[in-house]
Structure formats: C-alpha cells, structure tokens
C-alpha cells in the first residue's frame, strides 16, 4: 500500500509509503488520504491524526512529476483532476476538526508541503529541508504554497519562490511553515505518546528551541531587492546590491522559466490580498491548469527529471518577451471550472 492507514490508540496514523520514490504523491494516494480523513473526522475514538513518511529520506518530495510530464504531453486531463483533488485535500487539512500532526522530517517539498504545512501541529527536525521548488520545472508554487509564501515575513517568500530555495527547520519556523522543532531522535517516543496523550501536550513536552534562522538574518537585502514590482527590477537590485548571496540568487532566478517567474510574482502579490487559503487555492488551480497547456512545464520536467540534461529551453526564453497577456492567461478561469471552495 502506498499509504498506510492505521489506528494506534487515540491516534489515526497516515504513512506515505513510497520510500524509493521519496514518497511522491500519486492520485490514488490523495484519494486514500482524503477517505481516511473524512472517516476519522466523524469517528469519536480518533483524537489525533498523525502524518509521517516511510524511509529515512523525508516526508514527501511532492507529486510524481514524471507522470505529470507524460500526462501534460497527452493533454493534461489526468493532472487537472489530480490538482483538483490535491487542492481540495490541502484545504480540508487546513480546517480539519481534530489535531493534525505533520512530521516534516527530512525532505518536504511541493505536494509534501501541501499535506503537511496546513496542519495544526507542524514539526520540523534538524534533517528538515522544506521547499516549494516549482519554478525549477516551469510551474508556479501551488498546494497552498503561494499563500504561505505570500504571508512569510517581509519578502522572504518572494525570494524562496523565485529562487526555488530550500528552508532549514529554523527557516521554516520563521517563515510560518512549521510550529515546533524536535530532534529527530525524539520522534519515535513522540509517536508512541500520541497514541494516548493529547497532541498539543505531547508535542510541547518534547519540543526544544530551534537554531537561529539564517534566512531571517538576510532580511535586509532580501526585503529591499524583492520589493520591486517586476522580476527584471528584482534582478537589477540583486545584481547591484554588492551582496554575494544576492548575486547568487540572481543567477538562480535567471535559470528559471521567464513565464513561471512572472506568473509566480503576480500570484504572490495577489495572494497577499486574499481573505483565506481557499481563495489562493482557487487561483493556484487556474494557474496549474494553464501550465498544463503550456510549453515550459513539459520542458522543465524533461530537463530536470526525464533527460536530466539540466538545460531547459524555455519559451519565451527572455523575461522581456513574456507579455502581460501571457501572464493574464494563467489567471483566467480554468476550462474545468472552479474548485468551489472560495
């Protein structure tokens, strides 16, 4: 089974169980998670839901993007349905009526963030690497990630989104993606305690102070550079800042899809004004469906995962060639309709 659904005393345990694929999400896994959560919401004997990942590498590396590549080449119908079910699951997790403990140990990226970072008790460890790296493959941060990024302190979320940067545990706590820091050695004891002890009490008893966030220490140049209104202006500020880390960020951004960069910046700016996560998920659904119809998503996955040549040929290839109309297309209503949660 790709998702283990088990009862352990007062806890309902969900284990993503594709360790060889870093627990990447399939459509059937989404359906299994949804069914279990729906059942347990009405089950008085379940006090807490606990999400973990099998293996030693991490919770979840995201969706199965090779399958996304193949589906997009064939018209994208399957992943339109996948995205719908995924985003509805993300929204359910955000308002789940019982404590939802997400153990974000190790790699937690993309769709892995979606099934964890909207929970009520989010745990990171010294092994955590949390990211929304969608611009690497010509996509835009989704699974409610643009909501989290938009509400991170200052312009840290913009920096993370455009560079596809990864957060340490301390960074994730500072940016609002996690709540508690535990040494990974404490996780087995915590999971055992959740079977018979209230979740908030059990987690608080074992949580310790996290190291300082290195990302937070760089707020000065990040807030200045990323406050610009256009991606090109951000790049200019980064390159003119005289800060080595800023120049490195500019290089990282320049390797990404120009279209995805412009759409990402527009999406984050819009998300800041949204009333709730549901509104941002509706926006993300429009964007993701549009991406399935475009060139860069297929090309980005080809370069990163299929051929692994790390040499994507974006179209358009330059920021200046991406028009306002090109960006607006990603915010138009999806042909399959809205999610219906906004």
Backbone torsions as a table, in degrees:
resi	resn	phi	psi	omega
1	UNK	NA	134.9	-179.3
2	UNK	-79.8	-15.7	169.8
3	UNK	-132.5	123.1	176.8
4	UNK	-89.9	122.3	-179.7
5	UNK	-112.1	112.5	-172.5
6	UNK	-139.0	156.0	171.8
7	UNK	-106.6	137.0	178.0
8	UNK	-138.5	89.6	-176.2
9	UNK	62.0	-124.2	-179.5
10	UNK	-78.5	-7.4	-173.5
11	UNK	-102.6	139.1	166.5
12	UNK	-95.8	122.3	-174.6
13	UNK	-104.8	127.9	174.9
14	UNK	-118.0	120.6	-179.6
15	UNK	-121.0	116.8	174.3
16	UNK	-69.5	124.2	-164.4
17	UNK	-127.1	55.1	171.0
18	UNK	-128.0	61.4	-171.8
19	UNK	-59.3	-32.4	179.8
20	UNK	-67.8	-24.6	177.1
21	UNK	-104.0	20.8	-176.6
22	UNK	52.1	37.7	175.0
23	UNK	58.2	29.5	178.4
24	UNK	-61.5	145.8	-169.7
25	UNK	-85.1	130.8	169.3
26	UNK	-102.8	168.2	179.7
27	UNK	-63.4	-39.2	179.9
28	UNK	-64.5	-33.7	176.5
29	UNK	-64.2	-41.2	177.1
30	UNK	-60.0	-43.2	-179.6
31	UNK	-64.4	-39.5	179.6
32	UNK	-65.5	-44.1	177.8
33	UNK	-60.6	-44.4	-178.5
34	UNK	-63.5	-44.3	-178.9
35	UNK	-62.1	-43.4	-179.9
36	UNK	-64.6	-43.5	-179.8
37	UNK	-64.8	-40.6	177.4
38	UNK	-62.1	-43.2	-179.7
39	UNK	-64.8	-47.0	-174.7
40	UNK	-71.9	-24.3	177.9
41	UNK	-61.6	-30.1	-178.0
42	UNK	-99.7	-2.0	-175.3
43	UNK	-96.3	108.9	-177.1
44	UNK	-65.4	-17.0	-180.0
45	UNK	-84.2	-8.0	177.0
46	UNK	-100.0	115.1	-178.6
47	UNK	-96.1	-27.2	-173.0
48	UNK	-144.0	144.5	171.2
49	UNK	-110.4	135.9	-177.8
50	UNK	-125.6	125.6	178.2
51	UNK	-109.7	126.9	175.8
52	UNK	-136.6	171.9	176.2
53	UNK	-119.7	141.8	178.7
54	UNK	-75.1	154.0	178.1
55	UNK	88.2	-177.3	-173.7
56	UNK	-103.1	-5.0	-169.5
57	UNK	-93.7	-28.9	-179.7
58	UNK	166.5	177.1	178.4
59	UNK	-72.0	-53.8	-175.0
60	UNK	-172.0	132.7	179.9
61	UNK	-89.6	1.5	178.7
62	UNK	116.2	-160.2	178.4
63	UNK	-74.7	162.7	175.7
64	UNK	-75.4	93.3	-171.1
65	UNK	-76.5	-20.4	173.1
66	UNK	-65.8	-41.3	176.1
67	UNK	-64.9	-35.8	177.2
68	UNK	-63.0	-42.0	178.6
69	UNK	-58.9	-48.5	-177.6
70	UNK	-65.6	-39.5	-179.5
71	UNK	-69.2	-41.0	179.4
72	UNK	-62.1	-39.2	177.6
73	UNK	-63.1	-28.4	-178.1
74	UNK	-93.8	7.4	177.8
75	UNK	118.3	-16.8	172.4
76	UNK	82.2	7.9	-176.3
77	UNK	-60.8	-45.9	-176.6
78	UNK	-60.1	-40.8	-177.6
79	UNK	-81.5	-16.5	169.2
80	UNK	-64.1	-42.2	177.2
81	UNK	-69.6	-40.8	177.0
82	UNK	-56.4	-51.7	-178.8
83	UNK	-60.0	-41.9	179.3
84	UNK	-57.9	-51.5	-178.0
85	UNK	-65.9	-36.5	179.7
86	UNK	-65.1	-47.3	-176.5
87	UNK	-69.9	-34.0	174.9
88	UNK	-65.2	-36.5	175.4
89	UNK	-65.8	-43.5	177.7
90	UNK	-57.8	-42.4	-179.1
91	UNK	-67.7	-39.3	177.4
92	UNK	-60.8	-44.4	179.9
93	UNK	-59.5	-38.2	-177.1
94	UNK	-65.7	-23.9	-178.8
95	UNK	-123.1	24.8	-176.6
96	UNK	-63.5	137.5	-172.0
97	UNK	-76.8	-4.6	-180.0
98	UNK	-126.6	159.8	177.2
99	UNK	-54.9	131.3	-179.6
100	UNK	-119.6	104.2	-175.8
101	UNK	-95.3	114.8	-179.5
102	UNK	-108.3	119.3	-179.4
103	UNK	-94.7	99.0	-174.4
104	UNK	-91.6	53.9	-178.2
105	UNK	-84.9	131.4	-179.3
106	UNK	77.3	-152.0	-176.4
107	UNK	-68.9	123.5	177.2
108	UNK	-136.5	99.0	-171.5
109	UNK	-135.0	154.9	174.8
110	UNK	51.3	-122.0	-179.7
111	UNK	-58.4	-25.1	174.6
112	UNK	-63.5	-35.2	174.2
113	UNK	-66.1	-39.3	-177.9
114	UNK	-61.9	-35.1	-178.8
115	UNK	-92.3	3.5	-178.7
116	UNK	-126.6	-50.0	-168.6
117	UNK	-75.4	-3.7	172.7
118	UNK	-98.6	2.1	179.4
119	UNK	-75.2	171.6	-175.2
120	UNK	-86.8	-23.0	178.2
121	UNK	-134.3	101.9	-172.2
122	UNK	-111.0	120.1	-172.7
123	UNK	-109.9	132.9	172.6
124	UNK	-121.1	159.0	-179.1
125	UNK	-130.7	179.4	178.3
126	UNK	-64.3	-13.6	179.5
127	UNK	-96.1	-2.8	-173.6
128	UNK	-69.1	138.3	171.5
129	UNK	-136.1	106.0	-171.5
130	UNK	-110.4	128.9	-175.9
131	UNK	-156.4	155.6	169.4
132	UNK	-121.6	83.5	-169.8
133	UNK	-93.1	28.1	-170.7
134	UNK	-62.3	-29.5	-178.7
135	UNK	-65.5	-16.8	176.1
136	UNK	-63.8	-28.8	-176.4
137	UNK	-112.3	18.2	177.4
138	UNK	79.2	18.2	177.8
139	UNK	-110.9	-178.0	-178.5
140	UNK	-122.4	142.6	179.0
141	UNK	-49.1	129.4	-176.6
142	UNK	-132.3	-150.7	-176.1
143	UNK	48.7	35.6	-175.9
144	UNK	76.4	3.9	-179.7
145	UNK	-65.4	-34.0	179.6
146	UNK	-68.3	-26.2	174.2
147	UNK	-67.6	-48.2	179.8
148	UNK	-63.8	-43.8	179.8
149	UNK	-64.7	-40.6	-178.4
150	UNK	-64.1	-26.7	-177.0
151	UNK	-104.9	9.2	172.4
152	UNK	-68.6	157.4	-178.0
153	UNK	-57.4	137.7	177.1
154	UNK	53.3	-130.2	-179.7
155	UNK	-107.7	20.1	-179.6
156	UNK	-60.7	-39.0	179.8
157	UNK	-64.7	-37.6	178.1
158	UNK	-65.3	-42.9	177.4
159	UNK	-59.4	-48.1	-178.9
160	UNK	-64.3	-39.6	-177.8
161	UNK	-68.0	-46.7	-175.3
162	UNK	-73.9	-33.8	179.8
163	UNK	-87.3	-14.4	-171.5
164	UNK	62.9	34.0	-175.8
165	UNK	-72.1	158.3	-179.1
166	UNK	-106.0	143.8	178.6
167	UNK	-102.2	138.9	166.7
168	UNK	-74.6	175.2	176.5
169	UNK	-57.2	-45.1	-179.0
170	UNK	-63.5	-40.2	177.5
171	UNK	-63.6	-42.8	-178.5
172	UNK	-62.9	-39.3	176.4
173	UNK	-64.2	-45.6	-178.2
174	UNK	-64.5	-36.3	-175.7
175	UNK	-87.7	0.8	175.9
176	UNK	86.5	18.6	178.3
177	UNK	-94.7	-10.6	-176.7
178	UNK	-149.2	164.9	-175.9
179	UNK	-118.6	-33.9	-171.7
180	UNK	-137.2	146.3	177.5
181	UNK	-112.2	125.8	176.4
182	UNK	-129.9	139.9	169.0
183	UNK	-61.5	139.5	-177.3
184	UNK	-58.5	-28.1	179.3
185	UNK	-64.6	-19.5	-179.1
186	UNK	-86.6	-10.4	-173.5
187	UNK	-63.0	-45.0	179.6
188	UNK	-57.0	-42.0	179.3
189	UNK	-66.6	-39.8	177.8
190	UNK	-61.7	-47.6	-178.9
191	UNK	-60.3	-37.3	176.9
192	UNK	-65.2	-40.5	-178.5
193	UNK	-69.0	-31.4	-178.8
194	UNK	-64.8	-15.3	178.4
195	UNK	-72.0	-20.0	-175.2
196	UNK	-140.5	4.3	-176.0
197	UNK	-129.0	144.1	177.3
198	UNK	-53.4	138.7	-170.9
199	UNK	-59.8	-49.6	-176.7
200	UNK	-61.3	-38.6	179.6
201	UNK	-67.3	-44.3	-178.7
202	UNK	-64.3	-43.8	-179.0
203	UNK	-67.6	-45.6	-178.2
204	UNK	-61.5	-33.4	-177.6
205	UNK	-67.9	-25.7	-176.9
206	UNK	-109.0	-10.2	180.0
207	UNK	-68.5	146.1	177.4
208	UNK	-129.3	169.5	179.2
209	UNK	-68.4	137.6	179.5
210	UNK	-85.1	158.4	171.9
211	UNK	-62.6	168.2	177.7
212	UNK	-69.9	146.5	178.1
213	UNK	-79.1	120.4	176.4
214	UNK	-68.1	-32.6	179.3
215	UNK	-65.1	-41.2	179.7
216	UNK	-60.3	-33.8	-179.0
217	UNK	-69.1	-13.6	-178.4
218	UNK	-103.8	14.2	-177.6
219	UNK	-56.5	-31.5	-175.1
220	UNK	-56.9	-60.5	-177.8
221	UNK	-73.5	-31.7	180.0
222	UNK	-64.8	-48.7	-178.2
223	UNK	-62.8	-39.4	179.9
224	UNK	-67.2	-49.2	-173.2
225	UNK	-70.1	-40.6	-173.3
226	UNK	-88.5	0.2	175.7
227	UNK	-76.8	-9.4	179.6
228	UNK	-63.9	157.1	-173.2
229	UNK	-85.3	-17.3	-177.2
230	UNK	-129.1	151.4	179.6
231	UNK	-60.4	-41.1	-180.0
232	UNK	-61.2	-38.6	178.6
233	UNK	-68.0	-38.1	176.2
234	UNK	-59.9	-45.8	179.5
235	UNK	-60.9	-41.8	178.3
236	UNK	-60.5	-44.9	-179.0
237	UNK	-65.3	-40.5	179.5
238	UNK	-62.3	-44.0	-176.3
239	UNK	-74.3	-23.8	-179.3
240	UNK	-94.7	-1.4	-171.5
241	UNK	-73.2	-26.0	-174.9
242	UNK	78.8	5.8	-179.7
243	UNK	-99.0	122.7	-178.3
244	UNK	-56.1	-40.6	179.9
245	UNK	-65.5	-32.0	178.6
246	UNK	-69.8	-41.3	177.7
247	UNK	-63.9	-38.2	176.7
248	UNK	-64.2	-39.8	177.5
249	UNK	-62.1	-40.5	179.0
250	UNK	-61.3	-41.3	178.2
251	UNK	-63.3	-40.6	179.0
252	UNK	-64.1	-42.9	-178.9
253	UNK	-65.1	-41.4	-177.3
254	UNK	-63.7	-19.1	179.3
255	UNK	-83.0	-8.3	-175.0
256	UNK	-90.1	166.3	177.6
257	UNK	-60.9	122.0	178.1
258	UNK	-56.8	-39.6	178.8
259	UNK	-64.7	-47.2	-180.0
260	UNK	-60.7	-37.1	179.2
261	UNK	-63.4	-47.2	-178.6
262	UNK	-66.7	-39.8	179.6
263	UNK	-68.0	-39.2	178.8
264	UNK	-61.1	-47.0	179.6
265	UNK	-61.7	-43.6	178.5
266	UNK	-63.4	-39.4	-178.8
267	UNK	-65.3	-42.7	179.8
268	UNK	-66.5	-41.7	179.7
269	UNK	-63.1	-40.1	177.9
270	UNK	-67.8	-39.5	-176.5
271	UNK	-63.5	-27.6	178.3
272	UNK	-60.9	-26.7	-179.2
273	UNK	-96.2	0.7	-179.3
274	UNK	-74.4	147.2	-177.6
275	UNK	-77.9	-29.6	-174.4
276	UNK	-154.7	166.1	177.5
277	UNK	-56.1	-38.9	-177.5
278	UNK	-56.7	-38.3	180.0
279	UNK	-66.2	-39.4	178.6
280	UNK	-69.4	-38.2	177.9
281	UNK	-63.0	-37.1	175.8
282	UNK	-61.3	-42.4	177.9
283	UNK	-64.2	-43.6	-179.3
284	UNK	-63.5	-35.3	179.0
285	UNK	-63.7	-42.4	176.0
286	UNK	-59.9	-45.8	-177.1
287	UNK	-64.8	-45.3	-177.3
288	UNK	-66.5	-39.3	177.1
289	UNK	-63.6	-40.4	177.5
290	UNK	-64.5	-37.7	179.8
291	UNK	-63.4	-34.6	178.7
292	UNK	-63.7	-24.9	179.9
293	UNK	-89.3	-7.3	-174.6
294	UNK	-97.7	-177.9	-178.0
295	UNK	-86.7	-39.4	-165.0
296	UNK	-70.7	-31.4	179.8
297	UNK	-63.6	-49.1	178.6
298	UNK	-61.9	-42.9	-178.5
299	UNK	-67.5	-39.7	-179.7
300	UNK	-65.1	-42.5	178.3
301	UNK	-68.5	-37.5	177.0
302	UNK	-56.6	-48.1	-175.2
303	UNK	-69.3	-35.5	-175.4
304	UNK	-88.2	-34.6	-168.0
305	UNK	-121.4	-39.5	-174.0
306	UNK	-81.6	-66.7	179.0
307	UNK	-85.9	-24.2	178.0
308	UNK	58.5	33.0	177.5
309	UNK	-87.5	-7.5	179.7
310	UNK	53.8	32.4	-177.7
311	UNK	-131.9	69.5	-179.1
312	UNK	-70.7	143.2	176.8
313	UNK	-108.8	90.2	-175.8
314	UNK	-71.8	153.5	179.0
315	UNK	-142.8	110.6	0.2
316	UNK	-66.6	158.9	-174.8
317	UNK	-91.0	-15.4	-175.9
318	UNK	-127.3	146.2	179.1
319	UNK	-55.6	-41.4	-176.8
320	UNK	-63.4	-20.3	-178.7
321	UNK	-87.9	-9.0	178.8
322	UNK	-86.8	113.9	-174.5
323	UNK	-87.0	167.0	175.5
324	UNK	-61.4	-35.3	178.1
325	UNK	-66.7	-36.2	176.6
326	UNK	-60.5	-41.9	179.7
327	UNK	-70.8	-43.5	-177.7
328	UNK	-60.0	-29.9	-179.8
329	UNK	-58.2	-31.8	-177.7
330	UNK	-75.3	-14.8	-179.0
331	UNK	-106.0	3.3	176.9
332	UNK	-74.6	154.5	179.8
333	UNK	-54.5	139.4	178.8
334	UNK	-69.6	142.9	179.9
335	UNK	-58.0	-27.5	-178.5
336	UNK	-88.0	4.6	178.4
337	UNK	91.2	179.8	-177.5
338	UNK	-84.4	166.1	175.4
339	UNK	-69.6	-31.1	178.4
340	UNK	85.4	25.1	179.4
341	UNK	-118.9	-3.6	-176.3
342	UNK	-77.1	NA	NA
